Amino acid sequence: MTQSDTMFERYGGLPFVTRFVLGLYDRVLASPGLAPYFANVDMQRLVEHQAKFISSVMGGPASYSNAALREAHSHLHIDDRAFDEMIGLFKTMLEESNVAEDDLAAIMAELNAQRTHIVHARARL
């Protein structure tokens, strides 16, 4: 492995990320807690955007600024519970995709760092 290798390159680039994102959204849409956030959403467009975002998290081409993430999620009123469930699905998918432990930790840290840009509501008790 050379210094220039990124996670994006090591795991197979866009084909890997696209398969990952498609599998992730199969699980998301099966979740009673998450599926409502995606009602009336153009899933093809969402998968494309998510693949770009995950690619950038893995060291691929940059895609979204923090401001863009805030704007894209602000109308959804995502709470901490929904964010945590989504992050849990990400982790499970990464583990099942045989992502190395160090890489998984790095990806999860980056995803968790985005919480303040995505969560816009507190969980209802």
N, C-alpha and C positions, 0 to 999 in steps of 0.2 A: 504494500500500500504506500502510495506517495503522499507527501504533504498536501497536495492539491486535491486529493480525493475527498469528496463530501459524502455525507450520509446519502444524499440524493443520488449520487453516482454509484456508490457501493451497493445500494439495494435495487438498482435497475432503472432509476430515473422515472420519467413520467408514466411508463407502463405499470411499474410497481405502485406508484402513488394512486393512479387511476383505479387499479384493482382494489387497493386499500380503501379508497373513498367510497367506491360502489358497495363494498362489503359493509362498511361502517353505516351507510345510509339504509341498507337493508335492515340492520338492527335498530337504527334510530326510528324508522317508520313502523317497526313492530313494537315500539315502546309506548305504552299508554301515557306516560309522562312527557315524552318528547314529541310524539307524532303530531299533536295539535299545533306545535310551532311551525310545522311544515305544510299545513293545510293550504291549498291554493298557491303553492310555490312551484315555480318552474324548476323541477328537480334536475333536469339536464343542465340548466344554467347554474344551479347551485353546486352540482357536482364539479363542474368546470372551475368555478370560483374556489371551492374547497380544495381541489387538486392543486391549484396554483398556490394557495395559502400553505398547504402542507409541504409542497415542494420547496417553498421559501424557508419554512421552518427547518427542513432537512438540508439546507445549504444550497438549494437550487436557485433559480432566478427569483429575485425579489418581487413581491406582488402587492402587498397592502401596507399602508401606513396605519398607525394607531387611530388616527382620525377617521380613516375609511372604515376600520373595524367598528368604531363607535357608531358611525352613521348607519352602517349596514344592519346593526343589531338594535338600535335605540327604540324602534317602534315595536319590537317584539316583547318587551317587558320580561326579559329572561331573568329568572331568579337564581340564587345560589344552588338550590336543589337541582334545577334543570342543568345548570353548568356542570355540577359535580357528576350527574348521571352521564352527560355527554363525555366528560373527561374519562370516566370509568370505561365507557365503551371504546374510546380511543386506546386506552391502555390495554384492554383485552385484545383488541384487534392487532396492536403492535406486538404483543406477546405471541399471538397466534401466527403472526407473519414472520416470526423468528428474528425480530429485531434484537440486536445485542443489548445486553443490560445497560451498558454505558450510553448507547445511543438512545435507548428507550428513556432513560433518566433525563437526557438532554432535551429530547422532544417534549416530554411531559413538563419539564420546567418551563420551557418556552410557551407551551399551551396554557399552563397555569398562570403565567405572567400576563396573559391577555385578559384575565378575569375582569379587571377594572374597565376594560374597553367593551366587554360583552354583557356583563351583568348590569341590569338597569332597574331591577326591582328586588325587594327583599322577599324571601319566602313567606307565604301566608301560613299562619299557624292554625 
